[in-house]
Amino acid sequence: MTHSCFDLEVKDKVAHLRLCRPDELNTMTRAFWVELPRALRELDATAKARVVVLSSTGKHFSAGMDLSVFAGAGLTTPATTEIARLREMLRRTVLELQDSFNALEEIRMPVLAAIQGGCIGGAVDMVSACDARYCTTDAFFCVQETNLGMVADCGTLQRLQHIMPSGVARELAYTGRRLPATRAKEVGLVNELFDTQETMLAAVMQVATEIAEHSPLAVHGTKEMLNYAREHNVAESLRYMAAWQSGMFHATDMMECFVAKAEKRKPVFEDLVPIKKFSEP
């Protein structure tokens, strides 16, 4: 499937999804909001990849929402539209946009973001939904919505304070200031800093390769548990862990690890089962 906003390559169980509109600062057009979840859910459904690397092209990672979206995504209506119905429609539009980034969390494989230059507005929403973030030393992050007189509405405010200290996240959101790469590393928003995009991508691909070499079922379960624990208390999370383990744990992959170690080779694991909807033949 072709995309206008992304390039996609799957190699050695690693999917590389790359924003490909550098001349337009990789702004998020209407097509972007359709293509991102479609590409992610297709990767999830086929189970051909075990990890996703999300990167970009050009000087900046992404300048956020393209202004054309406000005019073309149902945010403008005839003046005669009754106000309550207009508000209901806007609510559905926001939920649809949120769902595009929710896909980053909902797919079975981890998503690693490799960020260069500006990560602005909606791009902060997007990378906040990824499992881990890496950036170049020239990168910066900005909750641009505050500077535009609106509230960030696609995940930044809900996720950022689970990634970095709440006070830092609040300051960033209230002021609309730029958070430079070195400070982002200090507060835990990003895992590592790199001098160039090339060295960053090489390092992130190495992390992705290490993840892809593990049991995809174990990695999927780990992501599921981490996301669940973020939203629930320890007791609830432990109970869910017990229920998950009782249904999902089988010794096949563990035995492969033991045998591979004894034979001095890398273990080989079966892919996850592709997702097929009940309505499909």
C-alpha positions in Angstrom: 0.0 0.0 0.0 1.4 3.4 -1.0 1.4 6.5 1.3 1.8 10.2 0.5 3.2 11.2 3.9 5.3 8.1 4.7 7.9 5.7 3.3 7.7 2.2 4.7 10.3 -0.5 4.6 10.2 -3.8 6.5 13.6 -5.6 6.8 14.7 -8.3 9.2 11.5 -8.0 11.2 12.0 -4.2 11.7 9.5 -1.8 10.1 10.9 1.6 9.3 8.1 4.2 8.9 9.5 7.5 7.8 7.8 10.9 7.3 8.7 11.9 3.8 7.6 15.5 3.2 10.7 17.5 4.3 10.0 20.5 2.1 6.7 21.0 4.0 8.4 20.4 7.4 6.5 17.1 7.6 3.3 18.8 8.7 0.4 16.6 9.4 -2.0 17.0 6.5 -5.4 15.3 6.4 -3.8 12.3 4.6 -1.4 11.9 7.4 -4.1 11.2 10.0 -5.5 8.5 7.7 -2.2 6.9 6.6 -0.5 6.7 10.0 -3.0 4.5 11.8 -3.6 2.5 8.6 0.1 1.7 8.2 0.5 0.8 11.9 -2.6 -1.4 12.0 -1.6 -3.1 8.7 1.8 -3.9 10.3 0.1 -5.2 13.3 -2.3 -7.3 11.3 0.3 -8.9 9.1 2.8 -9.5 12.0 5.7 -9.3 9.6 7.5 -6.8 11.8 8.3 -7.1 15.5 9.2 -3.5 16.1 8.6 -0.2 14.4 11.1 2.7 14.0 9.4 6.0 13.4 11.7 8.6 11.9 11.6 11.6 9.6 13.4 13.5 6.8 14.8 17.0 6.4 15.7 19.6 8.9 12.8 19.0 11.2 11.0 15.9 12.5 7.6 17.6 12.1 6.1 21.1 12.5 2.8 19.5 13.7 -0.7 20.0 12.4 -1.0 21.4 8.8 -3.3 24.4 8.8 -5.3 22.9 5.9 -6.7 20.3 8.3 -8.7 22.9 10.2 -10.5 23.9 7.0 -10.8 20.4 5.5 -11.5 18.0 8.3 -15.0 18.9 9.2 -14.1 21.8 11.5 -16.0 24.3 9.5 -19.7 24.0 8.9 -22.5 26.2 7.6 -23.4 29.1 9.9 -26.9 27.7 10.2 -25.6 24.5 12.0 -27.2 24.3 15.5 -24.4 24.9 18.2 -24.9 21.7 20.2 -24.7 19.6 17.0 -21.6 21.5 15.9 -19.9 20.8 19.3 -20.9 17.1 19.0 -19.3 16.9 15.6 -16.1 18.6 16.8 -15.9 16.1 19.7 -16.0 13.2 17.2 -13.3 14.9 15.1 -11.0 15.2 18.0 -11.6 11.6 19.0 -10.8 10.5 15.4 -7.5 12.5 15.5 -6.6 11.0 18.9 -7.2 7.5 17.5 -4.5 8.0 14.9 -1.9 8.3 17.7 -3.6 5.7 20.0 -2.6 3.2 17.3 1.0 3.6 18.3 0.2 2.2 21.7 -2.4 -0.3 20.6 -0.3 -2.3 18.1 1.4 -5.3 19.5 5.0 -4.3 18.7 7.0 -1.5 20.3 7.5 1.8 18.5 10.8 3.7 18.7 10.9 7.4 17.6 14.0 8.9 16.1 13.7 12.7 16.2 15.8 15.4 14.6 15.2 19.2 14.6 11.8 20.5 15.6 9.2 18.3 17.2 6.3 20.7 17.4 2.6 20.6 18.4 1.0 17.4 17.1 4.4 15.8 16.7 4.8 15.9 20.5 1.4 14.2 20.8 2.7 11.6 18.4 6.1 10.8 20.0 4.5 10.8 23.5 2.6 7.7 22.4 5.7 5.9 21.3 7.5 3.4 23.6 10.9 5.2 23.5 12.3 8.4 22.0 15.8 9.2 20.8 16.9 12.6 19.3 19.8 14.6 17.8 21.5 17.3 19.8 19.8 20.0 17.6 16.3 18.7 18.4 13.7 20.6 20.4 10.2 19.9 21.6 7.4 22.5 21.8 3.7 22.2 22.9 2.8 24.8 20.3 -0.9 24.6 20.9 -0.6 26.9 23.9 1.1 29.5 21.7 -1.9 29.4 19.4 -4.5 29.9 22.0 -5.8 26.4 22.3 -5.3 23.2 24.4 -3.3 20.3 23.1 -5.9 17.7 22.5 -4.3 14.6 20.9 -2.4 13.0 23.9 0.5 15.3 25.0 -1.3 16.4 28.2 -2.4 12.9 29.0 0.9 11.1 28.3 3.7 13.5 28.8 3.5 13.6 32.6 3.8 9.8 32.7 7.1 10.2 30.8 8.8 13.1 32.6 8.2 14.8 36.0 4.8 16.3 36.1 6.1 19.8 37.0 8.4 19.8 34.0 5.6 18.7 31.7 3.2 21.3 33.1 5.8 24.1 32.6 6.4 23.0 29.1 2.6 22.9 28.3 1.7 26.2 30.2 4.5 28.3 28.6 4.8 26.8 25.1 8.6 27.1 25.5 11.0 25.0 23.5 12.5 22.1 25.4 16.1 21.6 24.0 17.5 18.1 23.5 19.9 18.2 26.5 17.1 19.1 28.9 14.8 16.5 27.3 17.5 13.9 28.1 17.8 15.2 31.6 14.1 14.9 32.4 13.7 11.5 30.7 11.7 12.5 27.6 14.4 10.9 25.4 16.7 7.9 26.0 19.8 9.1 24.2 21.2 12.1 22.3 23.2 11.8 19.0 25.3 14.3 17.1 23.8 13.5 13.7 20.7 11.9 12.3 22.8 9.2 10.7 24.3 8.0 14.0 21.0 8.3 15.7 19.2 6.1 13.1 22.1 3.5 13.3 21.8 3.3 17.0 18.0 3.1 17.0 18.0 0.4 14.4 20.4 -1.5 16.6 18.0 -1.3 19.5 15.2 -2.3 17.2 17.2 -5.3 16.0 17.8 -6.4 19.6 14.1 -6.2 20.3 13.2 -8.1 17.1 15.5 -11.0 18.1 13.4 -11.7 21.2 10.2 -13.7 21.4 7.5 -11.5 19.8 4.9 -12.9 22.2 7.1 -11.9 25.2 7.6 -8.4 23.8 3.9 -8.0 23.1 3.0 -9.1 26.6 5.6 -6.7 28.1 4.2 -3.8 26.2 0.7 -4.7 27.2 1.7 -4.9 30.9 3.6 -1.6 30.9 0.7 0.3 29.3 -1.8 -1.3 31.6 0.3 -0.5 34.7 0.5 3.2 33.7 -3.3 3.5 33.9 -3.9 1.3 37.0 -2.6 0.8 40.5 -0.1 -1.8 41.5 -2.6 -4.3 42.9 -4.8 -4.1 39.7 -1.8 -4.4 37.5 -0.5 -7.5 39.3 -3.9 -9.2 39.1 -4.0 -8.5 35.3 -0.4 -9.8 35.0 -1.5 -13.1 36.7 -4.5 -13.5 34.4 -2.3 -12.7 31.3 0.4 -15.1 32.4 -2.1 -17.9 33.1 -3.4 -17.7 29.5 -0.3 -16.6 27.5 2.6 -18.4 29.1 3.8 -21.6 27.4 7.3 -23.1 27.6 7.9 -23.2 23.8 9.8 -19.9 23.6 11.6 -20.3 26.9 12.8 -23.8 25.8 14.1 -22.3 22.5 16.1 -19.8 24.6 17.7 -22.6 26.6 18.4 -24.7 23.6 19.8 -21.8 21.6 22.1 -20.9 24.5 23.4 -24.4 24.8 24.0 -24.6 21.1 25.7 -21.2 21.1 23.3 -19.6 18.5 20.6 -17.0 18.5 17.1 -18.3 19.3 14.5 -18.5 16.5 10.9 -17.6 17.4 7.7 -18.0 15.5 6.0 -14.8 14.5 2.7 -13.7 16.1 -0.4 -14.9 14.3 -1.7 -12.3 11.8 -4.8 -10.6 12.8 -7.9 -11.5 10.7 -11.2 -9.9 11.3 -14.1 -12.2 11.9 -15.8 -11.0 8.7 -12.9 -11.9 6.6 -12.8 -15.2 4.8 
